[in-house]
Amino acid sequence: MPKQITIIGTGYVGLTTGACMAYLGHQVVCIDTNVEKIAELKSGICPIYEKGLPELLSMGLETERLSFSATADLDLLQNEFIFLCLPTPQAEDGRAELAAIYEVAESVKSSLSSKAIVVNKSTVPVGTSKVLSEIIGREDVEVVSNPEFLREGSAIEDFLKPDRIIIGADAMEASDRVAELYSNLESPIIQVDCASAETVKYATNSFLAMKVSFVNALAAVCELVGADIDSVAKGLGTDNRVGSKFLQPGPGWGGSCFPKDMQALVKLASDSGYKFELLEAVVDANAQQFERIAEKVKKAVGKPLRGVHVAVLGLTFKAGTDDVRNSPAIAVSQLLLELGAQLNFYDPLVKSLPKGLSDGIVYDSAESAVANTEVIVILTEWPEFRDLDWVKFQRIAKEPKIVDARNLLDPRSLRDIGFDYTSLGRK
Ligand SMILES: NC(=O)c1ccc[n+]([C@@H]2O[C@H](COP(=O)([O-])OP(=O)(O)OC[C@H]3O[C@@H](n4cnc5c(N)ncnc54)[C@H](O)[C@@H]3O)[C@@H](O)[C@H]2O)c1
């Protein structure tokens, strides 16, 4: 049965949730304080790059099942389900900053209809749903935790075909009503208590970050012992207990979620009396990975980087998204800048120097970025980088050297073209 849904916070998670819920037949309104974003959405312009999202947006507007508002008017808060998809950035001490969620809860509480369910999709520390219930302070309104697991770059597919849907509630009736919203999907629904649902989200992101750091460390060992990381990852990943995903070495993990969620879990654990040394070591290992890549660039160039022109391919934190928040490409590039390198950037979607970089020029084409540089560094795994004109690049670069920090290209073809090619953990 179609339901009436209000979504507060129309970013990556809120917009994806809204567009997909409308696609599933529900009547959805998305609210955001960003007036320009709402104006764009109303006219059918998708403010983020996400495969399949513009189509779902148009479909939602056409069928009038999806609408947008820059103000949380009373009638919009009368819907049965109020989803919170608000930012929970990292506070200075590592904790998750929950002000946006708590402020919204405070401001909407008296407008909610009786029997409404507030569904929290933001990633929050254990206990947040309980605090939300206390803030709302109404016996006729339930708070349910429904953490989101979508990945930017495949958000729509992840939302519509998730591995599982986690619903955390302390009242079974509310849990069942939220489960009903997803009844058109074939994915398993796991219904648990609020605290467990909140923990699953942090556990998932921390485990995945740990897996990435593990394979990065393994790649370093492969280089030392003469093994090949691609073969090792294949052998390791075909073991069902391990699984083949997240076994690709790279410049380190980043993005808008992993770093803050790792820190938040470490902090939550220590505040609760457990020192999560395993995760602390993973955070350190990731910072070391950025340095390892900068070191590889220095080694490839064969001299101090002061004044050396470097072409950096890729700025987003991964392929398929325009998101540069906590991008490893930025972390590594900033280290290169601190070593005195002069950076030329190219990214298919990023056209100006992002926050976090103190210098550098962003070019419109890979060719312009590469011309006259002494080394090319690949930091994002954009598939189109494979199809660049590497034969031409070999000629126009001042020195034909590549540090492929994503193991994206085929070593043999690049060496055949005449490149001095370095990657991670490969023979
Ligand atoms: N981005 C992801 O891949 C992802 C995946 C899973 C979970 N999450 C979690 O979901 C939450 C949201 O993440 P996101 O990436 O969508 O964030 P985002 O920054 O893309 O979007 C948040 C939106 O909330 C709006 N907003 C802020 N305060 C508001 C208010 N008071 N009222 C209405 N709108 C307000 C902002 O303008 C922004 O558009 C975070 O907790 C995040 O950790 C994110």
The ligand as an SDF file (V2000), in Angstrom:
LIG
                    3D

 44 48  0  0  0  0  0  0  0  0999 V2000
   26.7310    9.5830    1.4340 N   0  0  0  0  0  0  0  0  0  0  0  0
   26.7260    8.2830    1.6590 C   0  0  0  0  0  0  0  0  0  0  0  0
   27.2520    7.4780    0.8910 O   0  0  0  0  0  0  0  0  0  0  0  0
   26.0520    7.7260    2.8880 C   0  0  0  0  0  0  0  0  0  0  0  0
   25.7420    6.3560    2.9230 C   0  0  0  0  0  0  0  0  0  0  0  0
   25.1140    5.8540    4.0480 C   0  0  0  0  0  0  0  0  0  0  0  0
   24.8280    6.6780    5.1320 C   0  0  0  0  0  0  0  0  0  0  0  0
   25.1750    8.0070    5.0800 N   0  0  0  0  0  0  0  0  0  0  0  0
   24.8240    8.8480    6.2410 C   0  0  0  0  0  0  0  0  0  0  0  0
   23.6180    9.5370    5.9360 O   0  0  0  0  0  0  0  0  0  0  0  0
   23.6250   10.8450    6.5170 C   0  0  0  0  0  0  0  0  0  0  0  0
   23.4410   11.8890    5.4340 C   0  0  0  0  0  0  0  0  0  0  0  0
   24.5390   11.7870    4.5540 O   0  0  0  0  0  0  0  0  0  0  0  0
   24.5540   12.4800    3.1240 P   0  0  0  0  0  0  0  0  0  0  0  0
   25.7980   12.0040    2.4320 O   0  0  0  0  0  0  0  0  0  0  0  0
   23.2400   12.3100    2.4730 O   0  0  0  0  0  0  0  0  0  0  0  0
   24.7680   14.0040    3.5410 O   0  0  0  0  0  0  0  0  0  0  0  0
   24.6700   15.2800    2.5800 P   0  0  0  0  0  0  0  0  0  0  0  0
   25.5780   16.2670    3.1780 O   0  0  0  0  0  0  0  0  0  0  0  0
   24.8390   14.8600    1.1600 O   0  0  0  0  0  0  0  0  0  0  0  0
   23.1510   15.7380    2.7520 O   0  0  0  0  0  0  0  0  0  0  0  0
   22.6110   16.2670    3.9230 C   0  0  0  0  0  0  0  0  0  0  0  0
   21.5340   17.2800    3.5270 C   0  0  0  0  0  0  0  0  0  0  0  0
   20.8820   17.7330    4.7120 O   0  0  0  0  0  0  0  0  0  0  0  0
   20.5730   19.1130    4.5340 C   0  0  0  0  0  0  0  0  0  0  0  0
   20.3130   19.7010    5.8240 N   0  0  0  0  0  0  0  0  0  0  0  0
   21.1810   20.0520    6.8040 C   0  0  0  0  0  0  0  0  0  0  0  0
   20.5320   20.5270    7.8680 N   0  0  0  0  0  0  0  0  0  0  0  0
   19.2050   20.4870    7.5620 C   0  0  0  0  0  0  0  0  0  0  0  0
   18.0140   20.8310    8.2620 C   0  0  0  0  0  0  0  0  0  0  0  0
   18.0530   21.3140    9.4950 N   0  0  0  0  0  0  0  0  0  0  0  0
   16.8310   20.6330    7.6410 N   0  0  0  0  0  0  0  0  0  0  0  0
   16.7630   20.1370    6.3950 C   0  0  0  0  0  0  0  0  0  0  0  0
   17.8580   19.8100    5.6780 N   0  0  0  0  0  0  0  0  0  0  0  0
   19.0570   19.9730    6.2680 C   0  0  0  0  0  0  0  0  0  0  0  0
   21.7900   19.6670    3.8270 C   0  0  0  0  0  0  0  0  0  0  0  0
   21.5040   20.8860    3.1640 O   0  0  0  0  0  0  0  0  0  0  0  0
   22.1010   18.5360    2.8470 C   0  0  0  0  0  0  0  0  0  0  0  0
   21.4480   18.7170    1.6100 O   0  0  0  0  0  0  0  0  0  0  0  0
   24.9460   10.9460    7.2720 C   0  0  0  0  0  0  0  0  0  0  0  0
   24.7450   10.5390    8.5990 O   0  0  0  0  0  0  0  0  0  0  0  0
   25.8250    9.9220    6.5700 C   0  0  0  0  0  0  0  0  0  0  0  0
   26.8370    9.4230    7.3950 O   0  0  0  0  0  0  0  0  0  0  0  0
   25.7510    8.5630    3.9720 C   0  0  0  0  0  0  0  0  0  0  0  0
  1  2  1  0
  2  3  2  0
  2  4  1  0
  4  5  1  0
  4 44  2  0
  5  6  2  0
  6  7  1  0
  7  8  2  0
  8  9  1  0
  8 44  1  0
  9 10  1  0
  9 42  1  0
 10 11  1  0
 11 12  1  0
 11 40  1  0
 12 13  1  0
 13 14  1  0
 14 15  2  0
 14 16  1  0
 14 17  1  0
 17 18  1  0
 18 19  2  0
 18 20  1  0
 18 21  1  0
 21 22  1  0
 22 23  1  0
 23 24  1  0
 23 38  1  0
 24 25  1  0
 25 26  1  0
 25 36  1  0
 26 27  1  0
 26 35  1  0
 27 28  2  0
 28 29  1  0
 29 30  1  0
 29 35  2  0
 30 31  1  0
 30 32  2  0
 32 33  1  0
 33 34  2  0
 34 35  1  0
 36 37  1  0
 36 38  1  0
 38 39  1  0
 40 41  1  0
 40 42  1  0
 42 43  1  0
M  CHG  2   8   1  16  -1
M  END
$$$$
